[in-house]
Amino acid sequence: MPDAAISEALFLKSDKLVLNIAGSKSSQAAPNDNSEAALEWLIVRSDKFKKQFKLEHLERQLPVGLFDGTVSDESRVFCGRKSAIDLFGTDLERQFWIFELKQRQNNKMGVVSELFFYAFLIRDVLRERIMMPDGPSLRFSGGVRRAIMNCKSVKACFLAPEFHPLLCGGIILDLLNSATTKIDWPVSFQMIKISDFGDVIGPEFDACVH
């Protein structure tokens, strides 16, 4: 469907879709518990994790609220507030990585549609169909923001200690990848168990996921 038709269907008042701006690092205190948020902090601070995936940058909580022209309650298209990609980063091969992180007891199949949505939203950001606004966020300034917008593909990763049985067979991933890896700004999906590289994170990581 042409962009003009999409705009008309959504009754957009402007010609620009924007994401809401992520807060600065200093505004996000590390949680002191065994939550997924605590798990995110352990991973983001791990140089070994970055090395495992050859990441140049790694951050947590990328908002995925979409707005019409400016960020406000009146201009919201969907999501907003606390909706965010758990972990995201870039590598030297101009790939944008997103990780959907789940704890052991949270292995529902809904993670597939969740990560699929995030991956293609980011693809539209890289194609500049959706704008990532300049703002006070330290993560989107200078070299990091340029590295993000310089990416030409998306790597979407399910990251958990265990997965739903329907995901473990690999058929769903094969179907996703057969449909998404041959397009411009390709998207690829993979499933990685935390236990496969537990020593990369350390004992604190193992304590959180169990």
N, C-alpha and C positions, 0 to 999 in steps of 0.2 A: 504494500500500500504506500503511495507517495506521501512524503512528509506533510504536504498541504492537506491531504485527506485526514491524516492522523490529527493534525492541529484542529481541523474543523470538527472532527468527531469528539475531541476532548474539550471543545469550547475554550481553547487557550486564548488568553487575552494578549499575550506577548509572543514574540517569535523565538523565545529562548527558554529552555528548560535548565534548571540549575539544581545541584545538590546542596543540602545544608552543610554548613561549615563545621568541620571537626574542631573540638576544643584543643587547647595547647596541652603539651605534656604535663606542665606544672599544675594543671587543674584536675588531673586524674590521680588520685591517691591509690596506692597499691592496697588491695583488700587483704585482710588478715584472716582468711578462712580457706576452706577447700572448695570454693566455688569455681565455675568456669572462668570467671574474671581473674581469680588468683592464678589459675592455670595459664591464662593469657600473659600475665605479667612475668611468670617464670620463663615462658618461651621467648618473649620479646627481649629479655635481658640475657639470653643465652647466645654467646658468640658461636658455640658449637652448632646450634640449630641453624643459624644463618649460613654457616659453612656447609652444613648438610645439603642445603638447597641452593647454595651458591648465591645467596642474597646479598645485595649491596645495601639495601635498606629494609628494615622490618619495623612495623608499627602495629598498634591495636586499635580497634573500634573506629572503622571508617563509616560515617553516617550514610544511609542510603535513602534519606527523605528526598523526594523529588518535588520541585516547586516551579510554578509558572512565573518566570521573570525574576522575582525576588522572594526571599525566604520570609514567609509569614503564614499565619493560620489561614488567612483568606486565600492565599495562592497555592496552598498545598494540593498536589496532584495525588500522591499516595505516601504512605508510611510517615516518616518523621519521628520526632521525639527520640526514643531509645533504640530504634531500629538501626542496626549497624553490622558491617562485616567484622567478624571476630579479629582476624589477623590479615595483614596485607603488606606486600613489599615488592621490590623490583630487583632484577638481577642484571648482570652485565650483557646478557643476550637480548635485552630489551623486552623481557617478558614481565608481565604484571601478575604477581601471585596473590591469590586469595585463599584463605584457610577457614573452613567452617569447623569449629572445634566443639566436640561433644564429650561429656563425661560418660562413664560406663553405663549408668542407669538411663541415659537419654539416647537411645539408639533407634528412634522411630524413622520410618521411611520418608517422613516429611522433609528430612534434610536434603533430599534429592531436588525437590522443587525449589527449596530455599537457595541452595547453591547455584542452581541453574539460573534463577532470577538474578542473583548477585553478579554472576559471570557476564550475563548479557547486558546488564546495566553498566558495568564497568567497560565492556566493549564499546558501548555507545559513548561513554566518556572519552575513551581513547580516540574514537572517530570524531569527537567534538560535536556530536549530536546533542549531548548533554554537557553543560559547562560545570567545571569544578571551580568555584569562585575563589578569587584572592581574598584573603582575610587575615585575622590575627593568628591563625593556627600556625604553629612552628613547623608542623609536618608538611604543609603545602607551600612553604616559602623556599626560595633559592633553588639549590641543586636537587633537593628531594622532589619538589614539584616538577621540575624539568625532567627528571628521571621518569616520573609517572607518565607524563604526557608524551614522552619519547618512546613508550612501549608500543609494540606492534602485535602482541598476542596476549592471551589471558590463560593462565594456568590455575585451574580451580581444584582445590584439594579437600577431600573429606579427611578429617584428622580426629581420631578417637581411639580408645583402647579396645573397643569391639564394635561390630556393625550388625545391622539387621541381616538376618539370613538371606533375604532377597538381594542384598548388595554383595554378599560374599562370593557369589558364583561368578561375578564379572560380566554377566550378560547385559545388565543395565548400563554399566560403564562403556561397554563395547558399542551399544546402540547410541549412547550420547556422543561418543567420540567419532563414530562413523558419520554422524550428521553435522558435526561442528568443527572438525579439524581442517576441512578443505575450503573454508570460506575465507574471505579477506579479513584480516584481524582475527585469526583462528582462535578458537577456544578449545581447550582440552581438559579432561577431568581425570583425576586419579584418586585412589583410596589408600591411605597410609595409616597403619596401626601405630599408636604411640609406643607400644611395646617393641616395635621393630628397631627403635633407636632410643630406648630408655636411658642408656648410658650417655647419650648426647646431651640430655638435659640435666641429669643428676638425681640424687635420691629425693630431693624436695618435689620434683616433678612426679615421680612414682607415687609419693604419698598423696598427692592431690588426685591423681586419676583413679586410685583405688579407694 
